[in-house]
Amino acid sequence: MAKKVVILGANGYVGGVFAKQFLDRGDSVVSISRSGRPDKDVDWYDKIDWEMGDPLDKDAPWEKYLAGADILVDTVGEYMEHLDKGMTYEKVNYQTALNIADAAERQKVPIFVFISIDDDPAFPDRRLFTTKRDAEDYLKQRDFISILARPSAMYPADQYKKGEGPHRSLLVDDVASSVIAATDTVKETETLKVDDLER
C-alpha cells in the first residue's frame, strides 16, 4: 500500500535521493524546506508536492503538511557551520530536530527517520556529533518509532570509492535504500550504523 512520506529537505542532495526512491516504490512525497522546489529541470520533481517551511520556526506553520503522513524523514543537518548566517550545529542539527519531532508527535506521525552521523574520531569539532546524539536522545523520548541512521560520509555513484574501516564512506543510494527498507519492518526505535547501511 502506498504511503505518504514527508521529507524535510527533499530539495537537498540526500533528501532528493530519499524522495526519488520513495517515489520509485509508489509512495507519495511531500517536501518541506525553506526554499521550496529547486530551480532544476528534473522530470520526477513534478511528482513531489513542494511546500515551504522553516523547521527553525517553533510555531511550525508548516506542520499542517504532516497531517496523515505515514513516514517523516528529517535530512536537515550541517556538517560545517555557517556562522555568518547564524547556522550553528546547535541550531541546525539539534533545535530543528526538536521542532520537527514536536510537530510530528502532534500530528501522530508513526515513523520518524532521522539522518544522524557516524562518530568519526578524526573529525575535530565534537559538537557535530554531540548535537546529533542529543537530538537522538530527544527523539527516543517521543511517542513515535524512530529510525536513527548514522552514516559516515555519503557520495553519489560517480564519486564513490569503496573504503575500509569502521568509518568508511558510503554510497548514498545504499543508505537511502537501507533506511527505506527498515521503515517496512521496524517495530521499535532502531539505530542503523555504517554496517547496517551498506549494501
C-alpha positions in Angstrom: 0.0 0.0 0.0 1.3 3.4 -1.0 2.4 5.6 1.9 2.5 9.4 2.5 6.1 10.4 3.1 7.1 13.9 4.3 10.7 14.8 3.8 12.3 17.8 5.4 14.8 18.8 2.8 14.0 16.8 -0.4 15.4 19.7 -2.3 18.8 18.9 -0.8 21.2 16.2 -2.1 20.5 13.4 0.4 16.8 14.3 0.7 16.5 14.1 -3.0 17.8 10.6 -3.1 15.3 9.5 -0.5 12.5 11.3 -2.4 13.3 9.5 -5.7 13.5 6.1 -4.0 10.2 6.6 -2.2 8.6 7.7 -5.5 10.0 4.7 -7.3 8.2 2.3 -5.0 4.9 4.1 -5.4 4.7 6.3 -2.4 3.6 10.0 -2.4 6.2 12.5 -1.3 5.8 16.0 0.3 8.9 18.1 0.7 9.2 20.9 3.3 12.1 23.3 3.0 12.9 26.9 3.4 13.3 27.4 -0.4 10.6 25.1 -1.9 11.1 23.5 -5.2 14.7 23.6 -6.6 15.3 25.6 -9.8 16.3 22.5 -11.8 14.8 20.6 -14.7 14.3 17.1 -13.3 11.4 15.1 -14.6 10.4 13.4 -11.3 10.3 16.7 -9.5 6.8 17.1 -10.9 5.7 14.1 -8.7 6.6 15.9 -5.5 4.4 18.2 -3.5 6.9 21.1 -2.8 6.0 23.2 0.2 7.9 25.9 2.0 8.5 26.0 5.7 11.4 26.7 8.1 11.9 23.9 10.7 13.6 26.5 12.9 10.2 28.2 13.3 8.9 26.8 16.6 5.3 27.9 15.7 5.6 25.4 12.8 3.0 26.8 10.3 4.4 24.0 8.1 3.1 21.4 10.5 -0.2 21.1 8.5 1.7 19.2 5.8 2.4 16.4 8.2 -1.2 15.6 8.6 -1.9 12.0 7.5 1.8 11.2 7.0 3.0 7.6 7.5 6.7 8.4 7.5 8.7 11.6 8.2 12.3 11.8 7.1 14.5 14.5 8.6 17.5 15.1 6.4 18.2 18.6 7.9 21.8 19.0 9.1 25.1 20.8 8.8 28.5 19.1 8.5 30.1 22.6 8.5 28.8 25.6 10.4 28.0 28.8 8.6 28.4 31.3 11.4 28.0 34.3 9.2 24.3 33.1 8.7 23.9 32.0 12.3 23.8 28.4 11.3 25.5 26.6 14.2 25.4 22.8 15.0 23.2 23.5 17.9 20.7 25.3 15.8 20.6 23.2 12.7 21.4 19.7 14.0 19.7 19.9 17.3 17.0 22.6 17.5 15.5 21.8 14.1 15.2 18.1 15.1 13.3 19.1 18.2 10.9 21.3 16.4 10.3 18.7 13.7 9.8 16.0 16.3 7.3 18.0 18.3 5.3 18.7 15.2 5.4 15.0 14.1 4.2 13.9 17.5 1.3 16.4 17.5 0.3 15.1 14.0 0.7 11.5 15.2 3.2 10.5 12.5 4.1 6.9 13.4 7.7 6.6 12.0 10.3 9.3 12.2 13.6 8.8 10.2 16.5 10.9 11.5 19.6 11.2 9.4 22.3 11.4 12.1 26.0 10.8 11.6 28.7 8.2 12.4 31.0 9.3 15.1 34.3 9.6 13.3 37.1 10.4 15.9 39.1 12.1 13.1 36.7 14.9 12.9 38.0 17.8 15.1 34.8 19.5 16.2 33.0 17.1 18.5 29.9 19.3 18.6 29.0 17.9 15.2 28.4 14.6 16.9 27.1 15.7 20.3 24.4 17.8 18.8 23.2 14.8 16.7 23.4 12.5 19.7 21.4 15.0 21.8 18.8 15.1 19.1 18.7 11.3 19.0 18.1 11.2 22.8 15.2 13.6 22.4 13.6 11.5 19.7 13.8 8.4 21.8 11.5 10.0 24.3 8.7 10.7 21.8 5.6 8.6 21.1 6.6 7.7 17.5 9.1 5.0 16.4 12.4 6.4 15.3 14.9 5.1 12.8 18.2 6.7 13.7 20.5 6.4 10.7 24.2 7.0 11.4 26.0 7.1 8.0 29.6 8.3 7.6 30.4 10.5 4.5 27.9 9.8 1.7 28.7 10.0 -2.0 26.9 9.5 -5.4 27.9 6.6 -7.5 30.2 8.6 -9.8 32.2 9.9 -6.9 32.1 6.9 -4.6 35.2 4.7 -3.8 34.6 1.8 -1.6 36.7 2.1 1.6 37.6 0.0 4.6 37.4 0.5 8.3 34.5 1.3 10.7 34.1 4.9 9.5 34.3 4.2 5.7 32.3 6.3 3.3 29.0 5.0 1.9 27.1 5.2 -1.3 24.1 7.5 -0.6 21.8 5.2 -2.6 22.6 2.4 -0.3 21.9 4.5 2.8 18.5 5.5 1.4 17.5 2.0 0.4 18.6 0.5 3.7 16.6 3.1 5.7 13.6 2.8 3.5 13.6 -1.0 3.8 13.7 -0.5 7.6 10.5 1.6 7.5 8.6 -1.5 6.4 9.8 -3.8 9.2 10.6 -1.6 12.2 8.6 -2.3 15.4 10.5 -0.1 17.8 13.2 2.6 17.8 16.2 1.4 15.9 19.7 2.7 15.3 21.3 1.9 11.9 25.1 2.1 11.8 27.6 2.0 9.0 27.5 -1.8 8.6 23.6 -1.7 8.5 23.6 1.0 5.8 26.0 -0.6 3.4 24.5 -2.9 0.7 
